[in-house]
Structure formats: structure tokens, C-alpha cells
């Protein structure tokens, strides 16, 4: 954490002020320096408080950093993740999806941005934390049980329409794979989900959808694409393709069998 209003300095600048190369400073001076002055952020790239560093280089007493928390403190991604109770990768996803601001770069002693470090004001993180879905426990990673996303998926299922992962993707702005997982979870909660069937429709309708997909697509889709389009697992998609073969082999389009799923044999395991 970079306390409010504090300026920072990088190891390269410290070495320059000490009149040595960075490699020499790291090898010769850094061990003693680190005992007196601690980095304000954790990770691959380190920065130090400018006033404390200058006091160390001048042989002066090193004053302690301001105590307590302030809304304008700057937090690195690890501290943001700890405050929100999520993984560091989730913080990056929040930024991409607009749930968190893009953040800023701290400035070095010369006023230039330190591009290798991204920080976020504490008050922005606290605002995000206050808007977390009900049931989320800070410090517990992962999607909370009964999250807003699953609740919205249950509402979509309640409409009675056949849904796939792509439908949930369009409605909730989640990945297709996560949309399928939400459908499975919502189906189980409603008492109508099965392990490999996340659609509110019967098997014949799914077979018809797969047949239409294979007939109308210029390039034969892969098994993964079929699974995502229909909203089932790859195992169930395999079963549906096999059912379509039995109904309509369509050997004129693909004489060697579906490229989406090779014909199983005793010596070959289907993907």
C-alpha cells in the first residue's frame, strides 16, 4: 500500500542516487537497505517511500509511515484482491468488465509513471466491496452460493424457453462455458436439471438442433462448438451426434464420417 500523498522511488533511482549501477546496488547495498526500508507493494516490481529512502541515504533517522487507513491510500492488485476476497486474476477480470476502474500508475521521484505497477484508491475498492452480491463472504474466494448470476439464470429458465450457454452469454455477459455451468446449477436448484442436460427441452428437440446445425453450417463444426451451441457437455454432444448419424448419416457431405466426432472404435477413445 502506498499511503496517501506519499511519493515513491524505484530501485533504479536509488542506485542512481547512490552513484552505483543497479546490479551493484542490489548485490551490495540492497540487503542492508531492506532491513530499514520496506517496499510499499509486493510482487516482482518494488517501490519504496521517497522520504524514508532519502533519510536512509543521508544517514538520518527514518520516520515511520502514517498509521491507519485512508480513502486515498493506493492499493496494489494483491491488496485489492485481499480486500474483496477474490483471486488476483479476478481483479484483472473486474477491470476488464468495468466492475473496477482501470487503476492508475504511481509516479516516481521524477514525476514519471511507473508502468509496471497498477494501483487503485482504497475508496474505489471499498465502493466495489459494498456492491458485492448478497451472500458473498469477504475473504472467501470463488462465486458465492445463490449469486446474482445464478438467480438471473433461474429467471431465464422460468420463461420456459430452450436455453444454451450462448443465450446466457448474451443475457448476462458471461463466457459461454460459464453460462453452461450456470444453467446446470440453476437446473439442479429447480429440480429439473440432469448431469449432461441443461436445456428445458426433450431429447428429440436437441437432436433436431444438432442436425440443423450440421446441415446449415458450411464447415462442419467441432464437438466443442456443438456442445456450446446446444448448451450441453461434450459427452452429451457426442451422444447427440451419434443419434443424428443413426437418423441421417449424410454421407454425401462427409463420406468419412462427422469431423466433429470420429466414429468410435474398440481401439480409439473419443475426445
Secondary structure, DSSP 8 states (H G I E B T S, - for coil): -B-TT--EEEHHHHHHHHTS-HHHIIIIIHHHHHHHS--SS-SSS-EEEHHHHHHHHTT--------S--TT-EEEHHHHHHHHTS-HHHHHHHHHHTSS---B--B-TTS-B-TT--EEEHHHHHHHHHTS-TT--TT--S--TT-HHHHHHHHHHHTT----HHHHHHHH---HHHHHHHHHHHHHHTT--BTTB-SSS-HHHHHHHHHHHHHH-SS---HHHHHHHHTS-HHHHHHHHHHHHHH---TTT-TT--TTS---BTTB---
